């Protein structure tokens, strides 16, 4: 059905971001429609059966419709073009809409838990009609279908809001299934577990809300980029002859389709600077054309063709493994003097290393001094952002 709607209402004009936004808005509108239908059906089933679990599940679907509305608004505003006050665009609104959906899920979980606890303390009889059960079966099928298309489309267009909606849908599927089982138990045993079932459903919904909130909050705080994306950047940059290595790669995420990257490219210090600059410009254009991201590349000249420098660089890199196996170095230079020699380099320290910067500098100097007398280190401490 959704595929048919896409063919009818979404035309491919060649702009991937516009198409992505339209798909997101269509899916959100479709979700509003289905959730309102489910609310009506479940509310009717809850009234005729006097089940607090079914009625609460119905209002959960109504809140889901509100969540889909938040997602739709998020897609609408996220597609706005950059302006003087927001030069990086409005893409992060999608993350905020996903977070809003997660908060709504948590509120519903709390209210359901409270209502279910009251039902345990003050139990009421539950009508276990086959009509009510039939409505729940239909709801389970529809919700699983919604989980399937939200997860598929959310992954395809990389939407935090739709992924959050998918998690909500699968939790609703499980919750409704649990309610159905409780009705069957009550019908054939006479044991009323409606309130306890409501507690269980609330816990399912709470878990889905918590997981969704964590996933949508992460990109707002800043996370490491996907390894596949980093590998693509590395392959493109290292594909150029004058680049001998890259480091200090940082990916800035301003929402799906709005990524900015900065990195340092190591180049031979003996080469012509104008030729190097021309190649760097071509690399930046290549990254934009192939990955759709703006790139800023800093040129780092390194000493090549000097056997002594090469030996010292290799020797120092091995020594640094005594701090942590994943420690790396770059921007390595050797400055000899009459009384001592300076080794100048940047050292990348993993976040697992809990030493202070001063402790690291002291450790580095000790390692080098034990290997070579009258060698001093001048280091810049970096962290790995990928």
ChimeraX attribute file (.defattr): number of C-alpha atoms within 10 A of each C-alpha:
attribute: neighborCount
match mode: 1-to-1
recipient: residues
	/A:1	6
	/A:2	12
	/A:3	8
	/A:4	9
	/A:5	13
	/A:6	14
	/A:7	10
	/A:8	9
	/A:9	10
	/A:10	15
	/A:11	11
	/A:12	9
	/A:13	8
	/A:14	8
	/A:15	8
	/A:16	12
	/A:17	14
	/A:18	16
	/A:19	16
	/A:20	21
	/A:21	20
	/A:22	20
	/A:23	21
	/A:24	24
	/A:25	20
	/A:26	19
	/A:27	24
	/A:28	26
	/A:29	16
	/A:30	17
	/A:31	25
	/A:32	23
	/A:33	13
	/A:34	19
	/A:35	27
	/A:36	19
	/A:37	17
	/A:38	26
	/A:39	23
	/A:40	15
	/A:41	17
	/A:42	27
	/A:43	23
	/A:44	18
	/A:45	25
	/A:46	22
	/A:47	14
	/A:48	15
	/A:49	21
	/A:50	17
	/A:51	25
	/A:52	24
	/A:53	31
	/A:54	27
	/A:55	21
	/A:56	25
	/A:57	28
	/A:58	26
	/A:59	20
	/A:60	26
	/A:61	28
	/A:62	21
	/A:63	21
	/A:64	26
	/A:65	24
	/A:66	18
	/A:67	29
	/A:68	27
	/A:69	19
	/A:70	21
	/A:71	33
	/A:72	26
	/A:73	16
	/A:74	26
	/A:75	27
	/A:76	17
	/A:77	16
	/A:78	22
	/A:79	18
	/A:80	12
	/A:81	12
	/A:82	13
	/A:83	10
	/A:84	7
	/A:85	7
	/A:86	9
	/A:87	9
	/A:88	17
	/A:89	19
	/A:90	22
	/A:91	23
	/A:92	21
	/A:93	22
	/A:94	27
	/A:95	28
	/A:96	22
	/A:97	26
	/A:98	29
	/A:99	25
	/A:100	19
	/A:101	28
	/A:102	28
	/A:103	18
	/A:104	17
	/A:105	27
	/A:106	21
	/A:107	16
	/A:108	22
	/A:109	25
	/A:110	16
	/A:111	14
	/A:112	28
	/A:113	25
	/A:114	14
	/A:115	17
	/A:116	25
	/A:117	16
	/A:118	13
	/A:119	20
	/A:120	17
	/A:121	9
	/A:122	9
	/A:123	15
	/A:124	14
	/A:125	13
	/A:126	20
	/A:127	17
	/A:128	21
	/A:129	14
	/A:130	14
	/A:131	13
	/A:132	23
	/A:133	19
	/A:134	13
	/A:135	18
	/A:136	23
	/A:137	15
	/A:138	13
	/A:139	25
	/A:140	22
	/A:141	12
	/A:142	17
	/A:143	24
	/A:144	18
	/A:145	16
	/A:146	23
	/A:147	22
	/A:148	16
	/A:149	17
	/A:150	26
	/A:151	21
	/A:152	15
	/A:153	18
	/A:154	21
	/A:155	13
	/A:156	10
	/A:157	18
	/A:158	16
	/A:159	25
	/A:160	27
	/A:161	32
	/A:162	30
	/A:163	22
	/A:164	32
	/A:165	30
	/A:166	26
	/A:167	22
	/A:168	30
	/A:169	27
	/A:170	22
	/A:171	24
	/A:172	26
	/A:173	22
	/A:174	17
	/A:175	23
	/A:176	25
	/A:177	18
	/A:178	17
	/A:179	26
	/A:180	23
	/A:181	13
	/A:182	21
	/A:183	29
	/A:184	17
	/A:185	16
	/A:186	18
	/A:187	16
	/A:188	9
	/A:189	9
	/A:190	12
	/A:191	14
	/A:192	18
	/A:193	18
	/A:194	26
	/A:195	26
	/A:196	18
	/A:197	25
	/A:198	32
	/A:199	22
	/A:200	19
	/A:201	27
	/A:202	29
	/A:203	19
	/A:204	18
	/A:205	29
	/A:206	24
	/A:207	18
	/A:208	24
	/A:209	27
	/A:210	14
	/A:211	15
	/A:212	26
	/A:213	23
	/A:214	13
	/A:215	19
	/A:216	24
	/A:217	17
	/A:218	12
	/A:219	19
	/A:220	16
	/A:221	7
	/A:222	13
	/A:223	14
	/A:224	15
	/A:225	15
	/A:226	10
	/A:227	10
	/A:228	9
	/A:229	12
	/A:230	15
	/A:231	11
	/A:232	14
	/A:233	21
	/A:234	15
	/A:235	11
	/A:236	15
	/A:237	25
	/A:238	17
	/A:239	12
	/A:240	13
	/A:241	10
	/A:242	17
	/A:243	21
	/A:244	17
	/A:245	16
	/A:246	21
	/A:247	19
	/A:248	18
	/A:249	17
	/A:250	18
	/A:251	23
	/A:252	17
	/A:253	21
	/A:254	19
	/A:255	21
	/A:256	18
	/A:257	16
	/A:258	17
	/A:259	18
	/A:260	17
	/A:261	17
	/A:262	17
	/A:263	18
	/A:264	19
	/A:265	23
	/A:266	21
	/A:267	21
	/A:268	18
	/A:269	14
	/A:270	11
	/A:271	11
	/A:272	9
	/A:273	14
	/A:274	9
	/A:275	10
	/A:276	18
	/A:277	14
	/A:278	10
	/A:279	17
	/A:280	21
	/A:281	13
	/A:282	14
	/A:283	22
	/A:284	19
	/A:285	16
	/A:286	18
	/A:287	18
	/A:288	15
	/A:289	11
	/A:290	11
	/A:291	15
	/A:292	14
	/A:293	20
	/A:294	18
	/A:295	20
	/A:296	14
	/A:297	18
	/A:298	16
	/A:299	18
	/A:300	18
	/A:301	20
	/A:302	19
	/A:303	17
	/A:304	13
	/A:305	10
	/A:306	8
	/A:307	10
	/A:308	10
	/A:309	18
	/A:310	16
	/A:311	11
	/A:312	15
	/A:313	20
	/A:314	13
	/A:315	13
	/A:316	20
	/A:317	17
	/A:318	14
	/A:319	16
	/A:320	21
	/A:321	12
	/A:322	13
	/A:323	16
	/A:324	13
	/A:325	11
	/A:326	13
	/A:327	19
	/A:328	19
	/A:329	21
	/A:330	20
	/A:331	21
	/A:332	21
	/A:333	19
	/A:334	18
	/A:335	11
	/A:336	11
	/A:337	10
	/A:338	5
	/A:339	7
	/A:340	12
	/A:341	16
	/A:342	16
	/A:343	21
	/A:344	17
	/A:345	19
	/A:346	17
	/A:347	23
	/A:348	20
	/A:349	23
	/A:350	17
	/A:351	10
	/A:352	8
	/A:353	12
	/A:354	10
	/A:355	13
	/A:356	9
	/A:357	13
	/A:358	10
	/A:359	11
	/A:360	18
	/A:361	17
	/A:362	12
	/A:363	16
	/A:364	21
	/A:365	17
	/A:366	14
	/A:367	15
	/A:368	19
	/A:369	14
	/A:370	9
	/A:371	11
	/A:372	11
	/A:373	10
	/A:374	11
	/A:375	18
	/A:376	18
	/A:377	18
	/A:378	13
	/A:379	19
	/A:380	15
	/A:381	14
	/A:382	15
	/A:383	12
	/A:384	16
	/A:385	15
	/A:386	13
